[in-house]
């Protein structure tokens, strides 16, 4: 049985690349299959990326706050409508009681 050293004889496993006829490395495959257009950041600087991320976080926070406020306001409106209905029914009961007297 051959040892690992015998199988890898002649290969530079630390610095690569492998010899001709061997499968390509992952880096070689990615370099070959990724379109060149995707290599750049399209002129966007790192500071601009941080700014966009910050705006995104603030925007999400503002939307969550607005949605929560909207949902709460709908509940408040429903509570006011229910209270108005109860007040109207109580007023009608008072009138009916007064007519009985």
C-alpha positions in Angstrom: 0.0 0.0 0.0 1.3 3.4 -0.9 1.7 6.2 1.6 0.3 9.7 1.3 3.7 11.1 0.6 4.1 8.7 -2.4 0.7 9.9 -3.8 1.6 13.6 -3.4 5.1 13.3 -4.7 5.9 16.3 -6.9 2.9 18.4 -5.7 3.4 21.7 -3.9 0.4 21.4 -1.5 1.2 24.6 0.3 1.5 27.0 -2.6 -0.5 25.2 -5.3 -1.6 25.1 -8.1 -2.0 21.5 -8.9 -0.4 20.0 -12.0 -1.8 19.8 -15.5 -4.7 17.4 -15.9 -5.8 17.6 -12.3 -9.1 19.2 -11.2 -9.1 22.9 -10.8 -9.0 24.6 -7.4 -12.0 26.5 -6.1 -10.4 29.8 -6.7 -9.7 28.9 -10.3 -13.3 27.8 -10.8 -14.7 31.0 -9.2 -12.3 33.1 -11.3 -13.4 31.3 -14.5 -17.2 31.3 -13.8 -17.8 34.8 -12.2 -18.5 37.5 -14.7 -15.9 40.3 -14.6 -18.8 42.9 -14.0 -19.3 41.4 -10.6 -15.7 42.0 -9.5 -16.0 45.7 -8.7 -18.2 47.6 -6.3 -19.4 49.8 -9.2 -17.7 52.8 -7.7 -19.4 52.6 -4.4 -17.0 53.5 -1.6 -16.9 51.7 1.8 -18.1 54.8 3.6 -21.1 55.0 1.2 -21.9 51.3 2.0 -21.9 52.1 5.7 -24.1 55.1 5.1 -26.6 53.1 3.1 -26.7 50.4 5.8 -27.3 53.1 8.5 -30.1 54.6 6.4 -31.6 51.2 6.0 -31.6 50.5 9.7 -33.1 53.9 10.5 -35.7 53.4 7.8 -36.7 50.0 9.1 -37.0 51.4 12.7 -39.1 54.3 11.5 -41.4 52.0 9.6 -41.8 49.7 12.6 -42.6 52.6 14.8 -45.2 54.0 12.3 -46.9 50.6 11.9 -47.1 50.2 15.6 -48.5 53.7 16.0 -51.0 53.1 13.3 -52.2 49.8 14.9 -52.5 51.5 18.3 -54.4 54.4 16.8 -56.9 51.9 15.2 -57.4 50.3 18.6 -57.9 53.7 20.2 -60.5 54.6 17.6 -62.3 51.3 18.1 -62.3 51.8 21.8 -63.7 55.4 21.4 -66.4 54.0 19.1 -67.4 51.3 21.6 -67.4 53.8 24.4 -69.7 56.1 22.3 -72.1 53.2 21.7 -72.1 52.4 25.4 -72.8 56.0 26.3 -75.6 56.2 23.7 -77.2 53.0 25.1 -76.9 54.3 28.7 -78.5 57.6 27.6 -81.4 55.6 26.0 -81.9 53.6 29.2 -82.0 56.8 31.3 -84.6 58.3 29.0 -86.7 55.1 29.2 -86.4 55.1 33.0 -87.5 58.7 33.2 -90.5 58.0 31.0 -91.5 55.2 33.4 -91.7 57.6 36.3 
